[in-house]
Amino acid sequence: MYNYNKLRGKIKEHCGNLAEYAKELNISTTTLTTRLNGDTFFNQKEIEKSVKILKLNDNEIKEIFFTEN
């Protein structure tokens, strides 16, 4: 399972709240919540959009989306 605490912080920093981030990803808030809770996974398109929206560097991309806890 992935720990999305850092992602939540980046969302707050760049989008203000989950609803706005979900809107920018073009997914529902419910879908975003299932992703953040580890019930489903972010797909490649969502990760690519997240990198741009949240201005993630290479280390953050790896830590947030590709490192299991």
C-alpha positions as CSV (number, residue, x, y, z in Angstrom):
1,M,0.0,0.0,0.0
2,Y,1.2,3.5,-0.7
3,N,1.3,6.4,1.8
4,Y,-0.3,9.4,0.2
5,N,0.3,11.8,3.1
6,K,2.8,13.8,1.0
7,L,0.4,13.8,-1.9
8,R,-2.3,15.2,0.3
9,G,0.1,18.0,1.4
10,K,0.9,18.8,-2.2
11,I,-2.7,18.9,-3.1
12,K,-3.4,21.3,-0.3
13,E,-0.4,23.5,-1.3
14,H,-1.3,23.7,-5.0
15,C,-5.1,23.1,-5.3
16,G,-6.4,24.0,-1.8
17,N,-8.6,21.0,-1.5
18,L,-9.4,17.5,-2.8
19,A,-12.4,18.7,-4.8
20,E,-10.4,21.1,-6.8
21,Y,-7.6,18.6,-7.4
22,A,-10.2,16.0,-8.5
23,K,-11.7,18.5,-10.9
24,E,-8.3,19.2,-12.4
25,L,-7.7,15.5,-12.9
26,N,-11.2,15.2,-14.4
27,I,-12.3,12.5,-11.9
28,S,-14.9,12.6,-9.2
29,T,-14.1,13.3,-5.6
30,T,-15.3,9.8,-4.8
31,T,-12.8,8.3,-7.2
32,L,-10.0,10.4,-5.8
33,T,-10.9,9.3,-2.3
34,T,-10.7,5.6,-3.4
35,R,-7.2,6.3,-4.9
36,L,-6.0,8.1,-1.7
37,N,-7.4,5.3,0.5
38,G,-5.5,2.7,-1.6
39,D,-8.7,1.0,-2.7
40,T,-7.9,1.7,-6.4
41,F,-4.7,3.0,-8.1
42,F,-3.8,6.1,-10.0
43,N,-3.5,5.4,-13.7
44,Q,-0.7,6.7,-15.9
45,K,-2.8,9.7,-17.2
46,E,-3.7,10.8,-13.7
47,I,0.0,10.5,-12.6
48,E,1.1,12.6,-15.6
49,K,-1.5,15.3,-14.8
50,S,-0.6,15.2,-11.2
51,V,3.1,15.9,-12.0
52,K,2.1,19.0,-13.9
53,I,-0.6,20.3,-11.5
54,L,1.4,19.7,-8.4
55,K,4.8,20.6,-9.9
56,L,6.4,17.3,-8.7
57,N,10.1,16.6,-9.2
58,D,11.5,13.2,-10.0
59,N,12.1,12.2,-6.4
60,E,8.6,13.2,-5.4
61,I,7.1,11.3,-8.3
62,K,9.0,8.2,-7.2
63,E,8.2,8.7,-3.5
64,I,4.5,9.4,-3.9
65,F,3.5,7.0,-6.7
66,F,6.0,4.2,-6.8
67,T,7.2,3.5,-3.3
68,E,5.2,1.2,-1.1
69,N,5.2,1.5,2.6
